[in-house]
Amino acid sequence: MHPELAADLDQLPALLEEARQRAVGFLGGLDERPVIPPQSKSPTTAAPTSAAPTTPAPTAPAPLPEDGGGLRAALAEFGERWEPRLSASAGPRYFGFVTGGATPAALVGDWLTATADQNSNSSLDPTGQHLERETVDWLRELFGLSVAHSGTFVSGATMSNTVGLAIAREWLGERLGVDVAEDGVAALGRVRVLSGSAHSSIAKALSVLGLGRTALTTVPTLPGREAVDLAALERALAEADGPCIVVANAGTVNTVDFDDLRAIAELRDRYGCWLHVDAAFGAFAALSPLHAGLVAGLDLADSVCVDLHKWLNVPYDSAVQFTRRRDLQARVFQNAAAYLGPIGDHPDLVHLTPENSHRLRALAAWFTLRAYGRAGHREIVERCVAGAEALGAAIDATDGLRLLAPVRLNVVCFTLAEDPTPERLAALADRISDQAFLTPTRYAGLPALRAAFSNWRTTAADVRRTADALAAALPAVKAD
Ligand SMILES: *Cc1c(COP(=O)(O)O)cnc(C)c1O
């Protein structure tokens, strides 16, 4: 064994203790660390300088070490070069994109995932699969899905949408009497995918699947809304000259609008299409009795995407993919090989997703559900919704800011009351970025900012701090 490996093995308990202390320090500083730390300019974007020698930026790529010096040396360099520049994305005021944190139990589950280092894909070494199945059962119940849905873990909602649409593609083949998994996507001809306000990952999935980005046909939405206009959807289905895929949206990223899933399922029954629901974070509405109606009908979908690294608050990367047609899923993703054994009626995980080998990704979700249960996770959802409503109210009451949509669940979408250029909005976001992180968007034809609530640590005090920072930054943005 290389002497540095041997030395680290010898000192493993002490080294893990040092790593634990580093983690405790990082988590302890989350509330006060700048949410987006000032970045040192990367060498590729820095202005050209004179010939005088300059010290490279700390984040400039370093050469591969020949002799590393062991884990302590790596910890020291990480602590110096990288850790201070990491964002507080695990903390309570990182409102960009839709970003969750990691509950204490989820964090420990993730530590133990790496510790046990399982490749949970086959019944030849089955415990990981059993744990994943139990966790999927819990998630199915959490989101109000019936046993008709089977589920698998994947790395994120993009992958979950991709798998759902791959199963849909196979279903189209079934309807048309061709086998896409065997004969390729050309056997299908032109495919139409109908959606009101599809997430960008749907187009990416269609590109990956060979259906093409232009297969996505945008259906008009209701006036002033991101929810699909049912009459327009029905017209599109009636006019289509073959079976279609409908992507229903349960929680759009700008205004968290929801399609009427029950009504779309009725259209599916009448016209014969595949109904995929992108409920990446919207599915969590099912946990709150006040908001569960938004996802009524989710169980009627043929495939469902739910992200877990967002509102379940497990570490990246984790999502789940549900479907009523596991048989088609296994047709797409089967990975037959002599050493893996027969596929059978209960396919191993290796036959169900794009991945063959994968980490025991379910363990972090198992830990947080086991530790806090449905009630604990309901409390996170309800507190996030209350936070978004409170920030929405504060913005509404601030001269110079304007809400662009009612706060339906956990996202606040707003802009400057006067002259809302992308530059001025970027300046506003930049001025508060040590306090809170918001991301830009466009909504209702206007440049805007979004604040998405999905972190288990966020409290009313964080909302006040964010609202105060916005109000304090406004005069400077106006003067710019
Ligand atoms: C976040 C999100 C996605 C993509 O999720 P990733 O986890 O980033 O792959 C897809 N759809 C919706 C509605 C989302 O919010």
The ligand as an ORCA input file, in Angstrom:
! r2SCAN-3c Opt
* xyz 0 1
  C     -35.913     21.817    -10.890
  C     -36.903     21.377    -11.885
  C     -36.562     20.478    -12.904
  C     -35.143     19.990    -13.131
  O     -34.608     19.476    -11.959
  P     -33.081     19.069    -11.739
  O     -33.151     18.431    -10.407
  O     -32.303     20.338    -11.766
  O     -32.693     18.127    -12.808
  C     -37.574     20.064    -13.741
  N     -38.825     20.518    -13.606
  C     -39.182     21.405    -12.657
  C     -40.598     21.885    -12.571
  C     -38.231     21.860    -11.763
  O     -38.582     22.731    -10.800
*
